[in-house]
Amino acid sequence: MSQQQKQNWFARHKVLTGAGALVVVIAIGGALAGGGGDDDKDKSKDTVAQGATSGGGSKSGDKANKADKPKAEPAIGGDGTFQVGSDVKPGTYMSTDNTDGMCYWERAKDSSGETDSLIANDNVMGNAYVTIKASDKIFKSNGCHGWAAVPAKASGTPKSEVDGNGGMYRIGADIAPGTYKSTGNANDATCYWERSKDALHGIDSIIANENVSGNGVVTIAAGDGYFKTNGCKNWKKTS
């Protein structure tokens, strides 16, 4: 990485202190090429209790049984400091619908609380994904909805239009590959988009990014891992 690229990246990623939180601002000035680092694989151990049924149950009985099933608890709570390996397993996790911008997470290499212990962090608006590595020691979450474990392989019904202020989307699960267009900034905010290859949130995770004024156009490749967007109007697939 050139000296100018480093200056641009650190100019956009300000480390703030206060109330014990170290915050890296998500917007990044210029496109940076990424290299190295795959998501750690993990499967959630959360289970949903199954209601007992007797033979020949009616449809109404089936509906009642489904309604009685409790929802699975998140693998990680939305508030707290967790030790990796004992409190939380390595893997990739998702927190959804953080609409007030107060969700903060942090990966750290020790529990000293010092700046040098910080591996990666983010203030979240909307959805968030983060991969916790086996070598991490601490995962911290404040003001977030609970974190659910996600499978290593993306699956689901990806959309061709997404909220431009919705945060982070997984390619192949939340959003389909293709070329997307946004008609500009939402509510006079800075429109920022990012293509990344994993959810580690390091400099090397970034494939490309941009701060947009006016219309924005981006092509998301099938091999991309995630697409992040904040402060933009909705992205619609054009091809």
KACORDA-V565748 format. One line per field, one symbol per residue. ss: DSSP state (h for helix, s for strand, l for the rest). psi: psi as a letter, one per 30 degrees, with the letter a starting at -180 (. if undefined). burial: I if it has 24 or more other C-alpha atoms within 12 Angstrom, else O. Layout:
ss = ???
psi = ???
burial = ???
//
This chain:
ss = llhhhhhhhhhhllssllllllssllllllllllllllllllllllllllllllllllhhhhhhhhhhlllllllslllssssslllsllssssssssssssssssssllllllhhhssssssssssssssslllllsssssllllssslllllllllslssllllssssslllsllsssssllslllllssssssllllllhhhssssssslllssssslllllssssslsllsssll
psi = kleeeeeeefefikjllkggkkkjkekkelkkklkkjlkkklkkgklkkkkkllkhkleeeeeeeeffklkkkleklfklkkkkeeekklaklkklhiffggkklkklflgfgleffkellkkkjblkkkkklfflekkkkkglllkkkklekklajklgklkfgfbkkkkfeekklaklkkgakkhglkkklkklfahfgleffkellkkkkbkkkkjklfflelkkkkgllkkkkf.
burial = OOOOOOOOIOOOIOIOOOOOIIIIIIIIIIIIOIOOOIIIIIOIOOOOOOOOOOOOOOOOOOOOOOOOOOOOOIIIIIOIIIIIOOOIIIIIIIIIIIOOIOIIIIIIIOOOIOIOOIIIIIIIIIIIIIIIIIOIIIIIIIIIIIIIIIOIOIOOOOOIIIIIIIIIIIIIIIIIIIOIIIOIIIOOOIIIIIIIIIIIIIIIIIIIIIIIOOOIIIIIIOOIIIIIIIIIIIIIOOO
//
